Amino acid sequence: MDSRPTDNFLHIPWIITAVVTVAALYYSREVMVPIVVAILLTVLLSPVASRLERHHLGKTGSALLVWVAAVIIIAFVGWLVVNQGVHMASQLPDYSATISKKIESIRGAKNSAIGRAADSIRQVLQEFSSAIETTEKNQQNQSLSHNGNGAASSARQTKPVPVEIVGSSNNLNFQSIKSMIGPVVTPLLKIAIVLVVTAFMLFRRRDIQDRLFALAGLSRIHLTKQAFTDSTNRMVRYLWMLSSVNFSFGALFGTALYFLGLPDALLWGVLAGLLRFVPYIGSAIGAAMPILFSFAVFDGWTKPLIALGVYLFLEGVLGYAVEPLLYSWNTGISALAILVAAIFWAALWGPIGLLLSTPLTVCIVAMGRYIPQLEFLNVLFGDKKNAASDVQLYQTLSGGDLEGSQQLVDEYLNERSIRELYDSVLMPVLVLAERDRADGWFEGQRRSRLFREMRTIVEDLSIRYAKNKANETSPAEISPDDQILPYRHPGAPPVVVSCIPVRDEGDEIACVMLAHLLKLAGYSAHEVALGTQREMLDEIAEHEGQVIYVSALPPFAVSSIRRLYKRIRARFSKFHVVVCLWQFIGAADSMRTLLDLAESDLILTSLGESAVQIQQFAELQPQSARETRDLRS
C-alpha cells in the first residue's frame, strides 16, 4: 500500500499550526509587541541584576535598582531627542538664505556639460508632455462634438446641492483634541506598558524560569535548561554587542558632526545610534537626516561631503569588519536568516518587527538545536558550520575520507564544545549508519570501515581532550567554556560508571563518547568492550561501580534491550541502571512499559542529558564497600 497519502495527511496539522501561529502573531500584534519588547529588555537587564544580587543587594533591591536606572536612561534619551528636535525646528527658518544659494548654484551650472545635458533632457520631456496634452485635447473635442447640445443643456440643468453639517461644537472639540493628543499619548502608553511588564518580569525572573522548566516536565528538565541557557546567553551577548556597536557609531558620528560645526550634533548622534538598531535601512536613515541638514546649514559643499565621507567610513569599518567578527561567533545564525527574518517580522509587525527581527531569530534558531520539531529552523537558518554538519560528516566518512572527516570535526570544535560535537554531529552519524544498515543500504566493508573511522576519531578526541589532572584538586580553575558539564567536586563521594553496549559497534562507540564526557566531568567511567552478555557483565563486576548505562541506537531492538536489562538487574540489584535510547523521540512511558523497567531506573535520550544525570547519582550516598563486594559473583 502506498504510504504517501498518509504521510501528507500527517503533515497537515503542522501546516495548520504554522498558519494559525502566523495569523495569531499578526492579529495580536498590539498585545504581543509590548510583551516581546519587555522580554528582550528583561533578558538584557537580568545579568546586571544577578550580578548586583551577588553583591548583597538582595533580589528585590538589585532588580529595583536596575529597573530605575533603565527608566532614567530611557526618559533622558527621550527628553534629549524632543528638546533638541524642537530647538532644531525653531532654527530652520534661519537657514532659508543658505538653501536659496544652494539652489542658485545648481542653476548656475547651465553652461557646463552637465547643465547642457540637463537642458536637452528637459526639452525632450517638454515635447513629449506637449504631445500628450494635444492628443488629450483632440479626444475631448471629439467627445464634445459627438454629444451635441444635449450634454450642454443637461449641464445647465444641474444645480449644486447645499450641504449642511449637523453636530454640536462639543463633538468637534473632542475630535480635535483627540487628533492632537493621540499621536503623543499612544506611544507614551505603550512605553509605560513595556516598563511595567519589564518590572514584573525582572522581579519575578526566577519564578518565571521555574515555571518554564516545570512545563517541560522532570524527564526533559536538563534539555530544557540547556535550551533556555543557550538561547538566553546568545540573546544577551547579541543585544549587548549590538548596543555597544550602535552607540559607538552614534558617538563617533555625533562627535564628527560637532567638530564640523553642525548645530544639534548631540541629537544627530543619538538618532544615528538608535536608528542603527533597525536592520539594513536604519543606519542610512540616521545618517541621511544630518547630512541633508548640513546642506542647509553650511554655505559651501565641503563640510556636507566630509559628513558623508565620515558616515561611509564608519559604516564600512563597522559593517564589514567589526560586526561580522563579533556576531558570527555569538548569534549562530546566517546572513540569509537575518534577511528573511527582517522581511517576515516587518510584514507581521511593521517597523517594530524589523527592529526585533534579529533577536527573535537568534532565540528561535537556538531553540531549534534542542527541540526536534524545530530542528529544520536550525538547519535552514543556522550558521554555515552548524548547518547539517552530521550529514556532511556522514557523507565524508562514507567516502572513506578520514582526513576530511577529521578536518570537519576540528572546524566544528573551533566554535562548539565537545559535548555539542558528540550530541549534534557524531551521534546523528551513528544513527544514520544504523538506519541505513537496517534498510539494507549499508552492509559489509563500508559499514565496518565507517565504524572503524568513527572509533578512530572518538579515540583521538579522548586523547586530545583528556581530563587535566591539575584541575582535579582545583575545579575552580576551569573556565566556563571548558566546564561543559557539572564538575565533580573533589570532596564528593566517588561514583564509578560502566557503559555497556546492547548490540553492535555503533552502541559501543556511543559508550566511548559517554565515558569520555563523564571523565571530563571528573567521574570514574569506563566503556565495556563488545562481547557476549556474560562477558560484558563479568567485566562490569570487576569494577566496583554504582551506575550502569545501557547504550542502544535506533532502530531499537526492544527484545535485546529487555533481555540485557533483566540480566543486569538480576546480577546487580543495588546498582542504578540508565537505559540510553539515543535520539529516541517517542513516548517514554510506553517504552518503560515495553522494557519493564524498575521505578528507580531512567530512560535518557542524549549524551549531554546522560552526563548531567550522573550528578544526581553522585549526591546519593554510595553503598558500603562490603555491600559492593557482595554484588560481585
C-alpha positions, 0 to 999 in steps of 0.5 A: 500500500502506498504510504504517501497519502498518509504521510501528507495527511500527517503533515497537515496539522503542522501546516495548520499550526504554522498558519494559525501561529502566523495569523495569531502573531499578526492579529495580536500584534498590539498585545504581543509587541509590548510583551516581546519588547519587555522580554528582550529588555528583561533578558538584557537587564537580568545579568546586571541584576544577578550580578548586583544580587551577588553583591548583597543587594538582595533580589528585590533591591538589585532588580529595583535598582536596575529597573530605575536606572533603565527608566532614567536612561530611557526618559533622558534619551527621550527628553534629549531627542524632543528638546533638541528636535524642537530647538532644531525646528525653531532654527530652520527658518534661519537657514532659508538664505543658505538653501536659496544659494544652494539652489542658485548654484545648481542653476548656475551650472547651465553652461557646463556639460552637465547643465547642457545635458540637463537642458536637452533632457528637459526639452525632450520631456517638454515635447513629449508632455506637449504631445500628450496634452494635444492628443488629450485635447483632440479626444475631448473635442471629439467627445464634445462634438459627438454629444451635441447640445444635449450634454450642454443643456443637461449641464445647465440643468444641474444645480449644486446641492447645499450641504449642511453639517449637523453636530454640536461644537462639543463633538468637534472639540473632542475630535480635535483634541483627540487628533492632537493628543493621540499621536503623543499619548499612544506611544507614551502608553505603550512605553509605560506598558513595556516598563511595567511588564519589564518590572514584573518580569525582572522581579519575578525572573526566577519564578518565571524560569521555574515555571518554564522548566516545570512545563517541560516536565522532570524527564526533559528538565536538563534539555530544557535548561540547556535550551533556555541557557543557550538561547538566553546567553546568545540573546544577551551577548547579541543585544549587548554587542549590538548596543555597544556597536550602535552607540559607538557609531552614534558617538563617533558620528555625533562627535564628527558632526560637532567638530564640523560645526553642525548645530544639534550634533548631540541629537544627530548622534543619538538618532544615528545610534538608535536608528542603527538598531533597525536592520539594513535601512536604519543606519542610512536613515540616521545618517541621511537626516544630518547630512541633508541638514548640513546642506542647509546649514553650511554655505559651501559643499565641503563640510556636507561631503566630509559628513558623508565621507565620515558616515561611509567610513564608519559604516564600512569599518563597522559593517564589514569588519567589526560586526561580522567578527563579533556576531558570527561567533555569538548569534549562530545564525546566517546572513540569509536568516537575518534577511528573511527574518527582517522581511517576515517580522516587518510584514507581521509587525511593521517597523517594530518587527524589523527592529526585533527581527534579529533577536527573535531569530537568534532565540528561535534558531537556538531553540531549534538545536534542542527541540526536534520539531524545530530542528529544520529552523536550525538547519535552514537558518543556522550558521554555515558550520552548524548547518547539517554538519552530521550529514556532511560528516556522514557523507565524508566518512562514507567516502572513506575520507578520514582526513576530511572527516577529521578536518570537519570535526576540528572546524566544528570544535573551533566554535562548539564544545565537545559535548555539542560535537558528540550530541549534534554531529557524531551521534546523528552519524551513528544513527544514520549508519544504523538506519541505513544498515537496517534498510539494507543500504549499508552492509559489509566493508563500508559499514565496518570501515565507517565504524572503524573511522568513527572509533578512530576519531572518538579515540583521538578526541579522548586523547586530545581532550583528556581530563587535566589532572591539575584541575582535579584538586582545583575545579575552580580553575576551569573556565566556563567554556571548558566546564561543559558539564557539572564538575565533580567536586573533589570532596564528593563521594566517588561514583564509578560508571560502566557503559555497556553496549546492547548490540553492535559497534555503533552502541559501543562507540556511543559508550566511548563518547559517554565515558569520555564526557563523564571523565571530563566531568571528573567521574570514574567511567569506563566503556565495556568492550563488545562481547557476549552478555556474560562477558560484558557483565563479568567485566562490569563486576570487576569494577566496583561501580554504582551506575550502569548505562545501557547504550542502544541506537535506533532502530531499537531492538526492544527484545535485546534491550529487555533481555540485557536489562533483566540480566543486569538487574538480576546480577546487580540489584543495588546498582542504578541502571540508565537505559540510553535510547539515543535520539529516541523521540517517542513516548517514554512511558510506553517504552518503560512499559515495553522494557519493564523497567524498575521505578528507580531506573531512567530512560535518557535520550542524549549524551549531554542529558546522560552526563548531567544525570550522573550528578544526581547519582553522585549526591546519593550516598554510595553503598558500603564497600562490603555491600559492593563486594557482595554484588560481585559473583 
